[in-house]
């Protein structure tokens, strides 16, 4: 049995912050941010936590599928910005939706969260371990970025994307294959230095701004270009997929230059690459489901389309997943 995506929706906060907003209090400018990253604007959530962005998207997903919250069996929330350490954000989503029959958990694979999560959700559904999984990729990055560090704060945004994963009646459709990787040696180049059990919060950690994203941008950039491009080419080779077989590459949106390098390595033209980094920045676990939701809304995905998801993030974690789209927007 295969699993497929049967509904998809997203939520982004209404408040837009363009590059010039950062230039009003940091030594940066619109031109640098656009040229080095491809980002023009991003959205930040003023009130509430990550679950507050998931719930409106999840509500749309249920409406699309004609289900009630009680029909959900499992909730997975991929995030690095949970509402709090515990209970899980999945538990908060369960409570807020009234999904009284659901169990669930949070999954932390940073920017690769959604790719990891979709692979896990598909295996749960394929094995009969759950009849459906509400898979959420969401991050409130504004809660963990240092607004005085121009090299990181301009990169991120807030948002949520949600899909429903269910058994596919047609083996040829749905999640087909994935290559998922991790290299903990990369941990020191992109991480939050304090706040966990190793270095609990203290006056010093707060004073030293250690509860924010730390990133060695150039090192991560080089690793991401190689990692995301190689794994995406590998999934094509492993499944005998030629560039002309692919309808869409849906890559993690961290930097337009990383996306371009991946598309080049796969032999794909730009019109087959989903890009919305200009409008949202890097929303971490939310980038890929937001992209899928926008493609679906715009009726750009057709049943049978070969779609490659690709990601790279903290850990390091990275991966590529091949699916055959099954949702018909016009149906
Ligand atoms: N505005 C203006 N100048 C900036 C700036 C900003 N917002 N941020 C950094 N700079 C400066 C740096 O201080 C540096 O100045 P210097 O040469 O005087 O020291 C210069 O720009 C070049 O910095 P560098 O870090 O070499 O730039 P870059 O081309 O590597 O781009 C990133 C920086 C962060 C955009 C890029 O490294 C990147 O995207 N990294 C990977 C992000 C990622 O994929 N993360 C993983 C997934 S979450």
Boltz pocket constraint, residues with backbone or C-beta under 6 A from the ligand:
constraints:
  - pocket:
      binder: B
      contacts: [[A, 27], [A, 28], [A, 29], [A, 32], [A, 33], [A, 36], [A, 37], [A, 111], [A, 150], [A, 151], [A, 152], [A, 154], [A, 190], [A, 216], [A, 217], [A, 218], [A, 219], [A, 220], [A, 221], [A, 224], [A, 254], [A, 255], [A, 258], [A, 282], [A, 312], [A, 313], [A, 314]]
      max_distance: 6.0
